[in-house]
């Protein structure tokens, strides 16, 4: 899963308190802020971290407190997927050390995938950290902080045997960053053995939640005002495989379609090997399931896919996309691609370019391969950096041209946008709200003069007037026959 799929607002890299918490008169046990690195699963985990802390008496920091560094607890939720995430973790913790020197009362906690993987190293390199907690130790954080505050030294809570822990983050309290769009985890962990990936060793084996529990949480989200949910899993479409029900995920999608008030359902990320026709049919036939698909390719070379231990080949991948588009011609399909995987030749890379041209992804989140210690690919023969960089730039140029063409086709069309907020303060004079249309494209909608500003959760149907490189502008003029309608 990919952090670049989200806007800064959606990523919620610093915990964003609700309007009610802005007015909190007391500090409780302390004022906290959370900084999140990585994927949607991490963002959802940060919502659980916030919920656990609030249940213990901590208070989320207001934007003013964050700006003024008036904070008692800083939590870093880390990622271990890519090398730059590791560098960002140590860079951030280093900056916080400077802050702690001037604010001795400040506590620092580090959690997430890097904490699970490198707990001892973090304690050695950053002895000013008060608590290091693993991916399945979120509920223990308040007690660890209490122990550190009592002078018992840095606390480490990390389960070594992840598969022995019957744990779902959804069993913990939650403070959702968005009241309009909610994350709902349907599984945790991963059973695949991709040679470049460290997720199984930091998240454990795949475990599914019961369908009834998932649907109860979705219903709670809707009852609390959510119009949209995104179902989360490392391999979301293999849901139910462990129990022998290979149709469980499509059944879950259809069941979400029966929940009154739920306008939109999305999911991420599926695995091509488990992407079956019943899922395509459920997407096409369930009105509130959006025609948006993030399908990781990783490479267009069968030889490299074998080396990656990816259990599909390029022809199967392209056949899936053909079936999706036959059932849903408006589908927007994005992907992940790794450039410079060990052993990748010029011919392998050209095959990737060929698949990209055929697939016509709306977006491709491309990464230069970086070795992760502990993975099989880390000890394979590496591609020289300059070669990887040149290939990365070529792939970027090819994909950008495809994206620009796809985006240009939105101009003049009416789109339905679920409003999540206003455009940034710098753009306040444009009188725009922002959100995503049904297939997931970010849209900034101009509010015609004299019309009230739509609120988060409203659905605005508007005519697209301009297509930028990765988002759309809809500044419709109703007097000229362009559409602008709001549904509350």
C-alpha positions as CSV (number, residue, x, y, z in Angstrom):
1,X,0.0,0.0,0.0
2,X,1.1,3.5,-0.8
3,X,1.3,6.8,1.1
4,X,1.5,8.8,-2.2
5,X,-2.1,7.8,-3.0
6,X,-3.3,10.3,-0.4
7,X,-3.3,14.1,-0.2
8,X,-1.6,15.6,2.9
9,X,-5.0,16.2,4.3
10,X,-6.0,12.5,3.9
11,X,-2.7,11.2,5.2
12,X,-3.3,13.0,8.5
13,X,0.4,12.9,9.2
14,X,-0.2,14.9,12.4
15,X,-3.3,13.9,14.3
16,X,-6.1,16.2,13.4
17,X,-8.5,16.7,16.4
18,X,-12.2,17.0,15.8
19,X,-14.0,20.4,16.4
20,X,-15.0,19.1,19.9
21,X,-11.4,18.6,20.9
22,X,-10.3,22.0,19.7
23,X,-12.2,23.5,22.7
24,X,-10.8,21.0,25.3
25,X,-10.2,23.2,28.4
26,X,-7.8,20.7,30.1
27,X,-4.6,19.0,29.2
28,X,-5.6,15.7,30.9
29,X,-2.6,13.4,31.2
30,X,-0.9,15.4,28.5
31,X,-1.3,16.9,25.0
32,X,-0.3,14.6,22.2
33,X,0.4,14.7,18.5
34,X,1.0,11.8,16.1
35,X,3.2,11.9,13.0
36,X,2.6,9.1,10.5
37,X,4.9,7.7,7.9
38,X,3.8,5.2,5.3
39,X,0.7,3.5,4.1
40,X,-3.1,3.7,4.7
41,X,-2.7,0.8,7.2
42,X,-0.4,3.1,9.2
43,X,-2.8,6.0,9.0
44,X,-5.5,3.8,10.4
45,X,-3.2,2.5,13.1
46,X,-2.6,6.1,14.1
47,X,-6.3,6.6,14.5
48,X,-6.2,3.7,17.0
49,X,-3.2,5.1,18.8
50,X,-5.1,8.4,19.2
51,X,-8.1,6.5,20.5
52,X,-6.1,4.5,23.0
53,X,-4.4,7.7,24.3
54,X,-7.6,9.6,24.6
55,X,-9.2,6.7,26.5
56,X,-6.4,7.0,29.0
57,X,-6.9,10.7,29.5
58,X,-4.6,12.3,27.0
59,X,-5.8,15.2,24.8
60,X,-5.1,15.7,21.1
61,X,-3.1,18.8,20.3
62,X,-4.8,21.7,18.5
63,X,-3.1,23.1,15.4
64,X,-2.1,26.1,17.6
65,X,-0.4,23.8,20.1
66,X,1.4,22.0,17.4
67,X,2.6,25.2,15.9
68,X,3.7,26.5,19.3
69,X,5.3,23.2,20.4
70,X,3.0,23.2,23.4
71,X,3.0,19.4,23.5
72,X,3.6,16.7,26.2
73,X,3.8,13.6,24.0
74,X,5.0,13.1,20.4
75,X,4.3,9.7,18.7
76,X,6.0,8.6,15.5
77,X,4.2,5.8,13.7
78,X,6.9,4.4,11.3
79,X,7.2,2.6,8.0
80,X,9.8,0.0,7.0
81,X,8.9,-0.6,3.4
82,X,11.4,1.8,1.7
83,X,14.8,3.1,2.7
84,X,13.7,6.8,2.6
85,X,11.1,6.0,5.3
86,X,13.9,4.7,7.6
87,X,15.9,7.9,6.9
88,X,12.8,10.0,7.6
89,X,12.2,8.2,10.9
90,X,15.7,8.9,12.3
91,X,15.6,12.4,11.0
92,X,12.3,13.1,12.7
93,X,13.4,11.5,16.0
94,X,16.6,13.5,15.9
95,X,14.7,16.8,15.5
96,X,12.5,15.8,18.4
97,X,15.6,15.2,20.6
98,X,16.4,18.9,20.1
99,X,12.9,19.8,21.2
100,X,13.2,17.5,24.3
101,X,16.3,19.3,25.4
102,X,14.4,22.5,25.7
103,X,11.2,20.8,27.0
104,X,12.4,18.1,29.5
105,X,8.8,17.1,30.3
106,X,8.2,16.0,26.7
107,X,7.8,12.2,26.1
108,X,8.6,10.6,22.7
109,X,7.2,7.2,21.5
110,X,8.1,5.3,18.3
111,X,5.8,2.6,17.0
112,X,4.8,0.9,13.8
113,X,6.8,-1.3,11.4
114,X,10.2,0.1,12.0
115,X,9.7,-0.2,15.7
116,X,8.7,-3.9,15.2
117,X,11.8,-4.5,13.1
118,X,14.5,-2.5,14.7
119,X,13.5,-2.0,18.4
120,X,17.0,-2.6,19.8
121,X,18.6,-0.3,17.2
122,X,16.2,2.5,17.9
123,X,16.9,2.3,21.6
124,X,20.7,2.4,21.0
125,X,20.5,5.2,18.4
126,X,17.9,7.3,20.1
127,X,18.1,6.8,23.9
128,X,15.9,9.9,24.4
129,X,12.9,7.9,23.1
130,X,10.6,6.9,26.1
131,X,8.7,4.1,24.5
132,X,9.1,1.7,21.5
133,X,6.0,-0.3,20.6
134,X,5.3,-2.8,17.9
135,X,2.6,-3.2,15.4
136,X,0.5,-5.3,17.8
137,X,1.3,-3.4,21.0
138,X,-0.7,-0.3,20.5
139,X,-2.9,-1.0,23.5
140,X,0.2,-1.1,25.8
141,X,1.4,2.4,25.0
142,X,-0.2,4.3,27.9
143,X,1.2,1.9,30.4
144,X,4.7,2.1,28.9
145,X,4.5,5.9,29.0
146,X,3.5,5.8,32.7
147,X,6.5,3.5,33.5
148,X,8.9,5.8,31.7
149,X,7.4,8.8,33.5
150,X,8.1,7.0,36.8
151,X,11.8,6.9,35.9
152,X,11.9,3.3,34.9
153,X,13.9,4.1,31.7
154,X,13.0,3.6,28.1
155,X,10.2,1.0,27.6
156,X,10.1,-1.5,24.8
157,X,6.9,-3.5,24.0
158,X,7.3,-5.6,20.9
159,X,5.9,-9.1,20.3
160,X,8.6,-11.3,18.8
161,X,6.1,-14.0,17.6
162,X,3.5,-12.0,15.8
163,X,1.6,-15.1,14.7
164,X,0.9,-16.0,18.3
165,X,-1.0,-12.8,19.0
166,X,-4.8,-12.8,18.2
167,X,-5.0,-9.0,17.5
168,X,-7.0,-6.7,15.4
169,X,-6.5,-2.9,15.7
170,X,-10.2,-2.5,15.3
171,X,-10.7,-3.9,18.8
172,X,-9.1,-0.7,20.2
173,X,-10.7,2.7,20.7
174,X,-10.4,5.1,17.7
175,X,-10.3,8.8,17.0
176,X,-10.9,9.0,13.2
177,X,-9.0,11.8,11.4
178,X,-11.9,12.3,9.0
179,X,-15.6,12.1,10.0
180,X,-16.6,11.8,6.3
181,X,-14.3,9.1,5.0
182,X,-13.4,6.1,7.3
183,X,-10.8,3.3,7.1
184,X,-12.0,-0.1,8.1
185,X,-9.5,-3.0,8.4
186,X,-10.8,-6.3,7.2
187,X,-7.6,-8.3,7.7
188,X,-4.1,-7.8,9.1
189,X,-0.8,-9.4,8.0
190,X,0.3,-11.0,4.8
191,X,0.9,-14.6,3.6
192,X,2.9,-13.8,0.5
193,X,6.7,-14.1,0.2
194,X,7.6,-11.3,-2.1
195,X,11.4,-11.1,-2.0
196,X,11.5,-7.3,-1.8
197,X,9.0,-7.0,1.0
198,X,9.4,-6.9,4.7
199,X,5.7,-6.6,5.6
200,X,5.1,-10.3,6.7
201,X,7.9,-10.0,9.2
202,X,6.6,-6.8,10.8
203,X,2.8,-7.5,10.5
204,X,2.7,-11.3,10.8
205,X,0.6,-13.9,8.9
206,X,-2.7,-12.8,7.4
207,X,-5.7,-13.0,9.7
208,X,-9.3,-12.0,8.7
209,X,-11.9,-10.4,10.8
210,X,-15.4,-12.0,10.9
211,X,-17.7,-10.4,8.3
212,X,-20.2,-9.5,10.9
213,X,-17.6,-7.5,12.9
214,X,-16.5,-5.7,9.7
215,X,-20.1,-4.8,8.8
216,X,-20.8,-3.7,12.4
217,X,-17.8,-1.3,12.2
218,X,-18.9,0.0,8.8
219,X,-22.4,0.7,10.3
220,X,-20.9,2.5,13.2
221,X,-18.9,4.7,10.9
222,X,-22.1,5.6,9.0
223,X,-24.0,6.2,12.2
224,X,-21.2,8.7,13.2
225,X,-21.5,10.6,9.9
226,X,-19.3,8.8,7.5
227,X,-20.4,8.8,3.8
228,X,-17.5,6.7,2.6
229,X,-15.5,3.7,3.9
230,X,-12.3,2.2,2.5
231,X,-11.8,-1.5,3.3
232,X,-8.1,-2.2,4.2
233,X,-5.9,-5.2,4.0
234,X,-2.4,-6.1,2.8
235,X,-4.1,-8.3,0.2
236,X,-7.6,-7.2,0.7
237,X,-9.1,-9.5,-1.9
238,X,-7.7,-12.7,-0.4
239,X,-10.2,-12.1,2.5
240,X,-11.8,-15.4,3.4
241,X,-9.3,-17.6,1.7
242,X,-8.0,-19.0,5.1
243,X,-11.5,-20.2,5.9
244,X,-12.0,-21.7,2.5
245,X,-14.5,-19.1,1.2
246,X,-13.0,-17.6,-1.9
247,X,-16.1,-15.5,-2.5
248,X,-16.0,-13.9,0.9
249,X,-14.6,-10.6,-0.4
250,X,-17.2,-10.1,-3.1
251,X,-19.9,-11.1,-0.6
252,X,-18.5,-8.4,1.7
253,X,-18.7,-5.8,-1.0
254,X,-22.3,-6.7,-1.8
255,X,-23.2,-6.5,1.9
256,X,-21.7,-3.0,2.1
257,X,-24.1,-2.1,-0.7
258,X,-27.0,-2.8,1.7
259,X,-26.0,-0.3,4.3
260,X,-28.3,2.7,4.2
261,X,-26.5,6.0,4.1
262,X,-23.2,4.6,2.9
263,X,-22.6,6.5,-0.3
264,X,-19.2,5.1,-1.3
265,X,-17.1,2.0,-0.8
266,X,-13.5,1.6,-1.8
267,X,-10.8,-0.9,-1.0
268,X,-7.0,-1.2,-1.1
269,X,-4.9,-3.0,-2.0
270,X,-5.8,-6.1,-3.9
271,X,-3.3,-8.7,-5.2
272,X,-3.5,-9.7,-8.9
273,X,-3.2,-13.4,-8.1
274,X,-6.4,-13.4,-6.1
275,X,-8.4,-11.0,-8.2
276,X,-11.3,-13.1,-9.4
277,X,-14.3,-12.5,-11.7
278,X,-16.8,-12.4,-8.8
279,X,-15.0,-9.4,-7.4
280,X,-15.3,-7.6,-10.7
281,X,-19.0,-8.5,-10.9
282,X,-19.6,-7.2,-7.3
283,X,-17.8,-3.9,-8.1
284,X,-19.9,-3.5,-11.3
285,X,-23.2,-4.5,-9.8
286,X,-23.1,-2.8,-6.4
287,X,-24.0,0.9,-6.8
288,X,-22.0,2.3,-3.9
289,X,-18.8,0.4,-4.7
290,X,-16.6,2.8,-6.6
291,X,-15.0,2.0,-10.0
292,X,-11.6,2.6,-8.7
293,X,-8.8,0.0,-8.5
294,X,-5.3,0.1,-7.3
295,X,-3.6,-3.0,-8.7
296,X,0.1,-3.4,-8.0
297,X,2.0,-4.5,-11.1
298,X,5.6,-4.2,-9.7
299,X,7.2,-5.3,-13.0
300,X,6.1,-6.1,-16.5
301,X,8.7,-8.8,-17.0
302,X,7.7,-12.4,-16.2
303,X,11.4,-13.2,-15.3
304,X,11.5,-10.4,-12.7
305,X,8.0,-11.3,-11.4
306,X,9.4,-14.8,-10.8
307,X,12.4,-13.4,-9.0
308,X,10.1,-11.2,-6.9
309,X,7.9,-14.2,-6.0
310,X,4.9,-12.5,-7.5
311,X,2.4,-15.3,-8.3
312,X,1.0,-13.9,-11.6
313,X,2.4,-13.0,-15.0
314,X,2.0,-10.0,-17.2
315,X,-0.6,-11.6,-19.5
316,X,-2.9,-12.5,-16.6
317,X,-2.5,-9.0,-15.2
318,X,-3.5,-7.4,-18.5
319,X,-6.5,-9.8,-18.8
320,X,-7.7,-8.7,-15.4
321,X,-7.6,-5.1,-16.5
322,X,-9.5,-5.9,-19.7
323,X,-12.2,-7.6,-17.7
324,X,-12.5,-4.7,-15.3
325,X,-12.8,-2.2,-18.2
326,X,-15.4,-4.4,-20.0
327,X,-17.5,-4.4,-16.9
328,X,-16.8,-0.8,-15.9
329,X,-15.6,1.4,-18.8
330,X,-15.2,4.4,-16.5
331,X,-12.8,2.5,-14.1
332,X,-9.7,4.4,-13.0
333,X,-6.8,1.9,-12.4
334,X,-3.6,2.8,-10.7
335,X,-0.6,0.7,-9.8
336,X,2.8,0.3,-8.1
337,X,6.0,-0.4,-10.0
338,X,9.5,-1.1,-8.8
339,X,12.3,0.0,-11.1
340,X,15.8,-1.5,-10.8
341,X,14.9,-4.7,-9.0
342,X,18.1,-6.9,-8.7
343,X,18.9,-8.5,-12.0
344,X,16.6,-6.3,-14.1
345,X,18.0,-6.0,-17.6
346,X,17.2,-3.4,-20.3
347,X,14.9,-6.0,-21.9
348,X,13.1,-6.5,-18.6
349,X,12.6,-2.8,-18.2
350,X,11.3,-2.5,-21.8
351,X,8.7,-5.1,-21.0
352,X,7.6,-3.0,-18.1
353,X,7.2,0.0,-20.3
354,X,5.2,-2.1,-22.8
355,X,2.8,-3.2,-20.1
356,X,2.4,0.4,-18.9
357,X,1.5,1.5,-22.4
358,X,-1.0,-1.3,-22.8
359,X,-2.5,-0.9,-19.3
360,X,-2.9,2.9,-19.5
361,X,-2.9,3.4,-15.7
362,X,-4.4,6.6,-14.4
363,X,-1.4,6.8,-12.1
364,X,1.6,4.7,-11.4
365,X,3.4,5.0,-8.1
366,X,7.0,4.2,-9.2
367,X,9.9,3.5,-6.8
368,X,13.5,3.0,-7.3
369,X,14.4,-0.4,-5.7
370,X,16.1,-0.1,-2.3
371,X,17.3,-3.2,-0.4
372,X,15.6,-3.9,2.9
373,X,17.8,-5.9,5.3
374,X,16.3,-9.2,6.0
375,X,14.7,-9.7,2.6
376,X,16.0,-12.2,0.0
377,X,16.3,-9.4,-2.6
378,X,18.7,-7.5,-0.4
379,X,21.5,-10.1,-1.1
380,X,20.9,-10.4,-4.8
381,X,23.1,-8.6,-7.4
382,X,22.0,-5.0,-7.4
383,X,21.4,-2.8,-10.4
384,X,23.7,0.3,-10.5
385,X,22.0,3.4,-9.1
386,X,22.6,5.5,-12.2
387,X,20.9,2.8,-14.4
388,X,17.9,2.6,-12.0
389,X,17.6,6.4,-12.0
390,X,17.6,6.6,-15.8
391,X,15.0,3.9,-16.1
392,X,12.9,5.6,-13.4
393,X,12.9,8.9,-15.3
394,X,11.9,7.2,-18.6
395,X,9.1,5.4,-16.9
396,X,7.9,8.6,-15.2
397,X,7.8,10.4,-18.6
398,X,5.8,7.6,-20.2
399,X,3.3,7.4,-17.4
400,X,2.9,11.2,-17.1
401,X,1.9,11.4,-20.7
402,X,-0.7,8.7,-20.2
403,X,-2.0,10.4,-17.1
404,X,-2.3,13.7,-18.8
405,X,-4.3,12.2,-21.6
406,X,-6.7,10.4,-19.2
407,X,-7.1,13.6,-17.1
408,X,-7.9,15.7,-20.1
409,X,-10.9,13.6,-20.9
410,X,-12.6,14.8,-17.8
411,X,-12.9,18.3,-19.1
412,X,-16.5,19.3,-19.8
413,X,-17.8,16.3,-17.9
414,X,-20.0,16.4,-14.8
415,X,-18.5,14.7,-11.8
416,X,-19.9,14.0,-8.3
417,X,-17.5,15.1,-5.6
418,X,-17.7,14.0,-1.9
419,X,-16.6,17.2,-0.1
420,X,-13.9,16.6,2.5
421,X,-12.9,20.2,3.2
422,X,-11.9,23.5,1.8
423,X,-8.9,24.0,-0.5
424,X,-5.8,25.2,1.4
425,X,-5.5,28.6,3.1
426,X,-3.3,29.9,0.3
427,X,-6.2,29.3,-2.1
428,X,-8.9,30.6,0.1
429,X,-9.7,33.5,-2.3
430,X,-10.7,30.9,-4.9
431,X,-13.7,30.0,-2.8
432,X,-13.3,26.3,-3.5
433,X,-14.0,23.1,-1.7
434,X,-12.1,19.9,-2.3
435,X,-12.9,16.2,-2.4
436,X,-12.8,13.2,-4.7
437,X,-15.1,12.2,-7.5
438,X,-16.4,8.7,-7.7
439,X,-13.4,7.0,-9.4
440,X,-11.0,8.6,-6.9
441,X,-9.7,11.7,-8.8
442,X,-9.1,14.8,-6.6
443,X,-11.3,17.7,-7.5
444,X,-11.3,21.3,-6.4
445,X,-14.8,22.8,-6.9
446,X,-15.4,26.5,-7.2
447,X,-18.6,27.7,-5.4
448,X,-20.6,30.1,-7.6
449,X,-21.1,33.6,-6.3
450,X,-24.0,33.8,-3.9
451,X,-24.1,30.1,-3.2
452,X,-23.3,28.8,0.4
453,X,-20.2,26.8,0.9
454,X,-20.8,23.1,0.9
455,X,-19.9,21.3,4.1
456,X,-17.8,18.2,4.5
457,X,-19.9,15.2,3.6
458,X,-22.0,17.1,1.0
459,X,-22.1,15.7,-2.5
460,X,-21.5,18.3,-5.2
461,X,-22.1,17.6,-8.9
462,X,-20.1,20.0,-11.0
463,X,-18.8,20.5,-14.5
464,X,-15.0,20.0,-14.8
465,X,-13.5,23.2,-16.4
466,X,-9.8,22.3,-16.3
467,X,-7.6,19.2,-15.9
468,X,-4.3,19.6,-14.2
469,X,-1.6,16.9,-14.1
470,X,-3.1,15.0,-11.1
471,X,-6.2,16.8,-10.1
472,X,-9.2,18.5,-11.6
473,X,-10.7,22.0,-11.3
474,X,-14.4,22.5,-11.5
475,X,-15.3,26.2,-11.6
476,X,-18.8,25.9,-13.2
477,X,-20.8,28.9,-14.4
478,X,-24.5,27.9,-14.1
479,X,-25.5,30.9,-16.2
480,X,-23.6,29.3,-19.1
481,X,-25.3,25.9,-18.6
482,X,-22.6,24.3,-16.6
483,X,-23.7,22.1,-13.7
484,X,-23.5,23.0,-10.0
485,X,-25.7,21.0,-7.7
486,X,-25.3,20.2,-4.0
487,X,-26.8,17.2,-2.2
488,X,-26.6,17.2,1.7
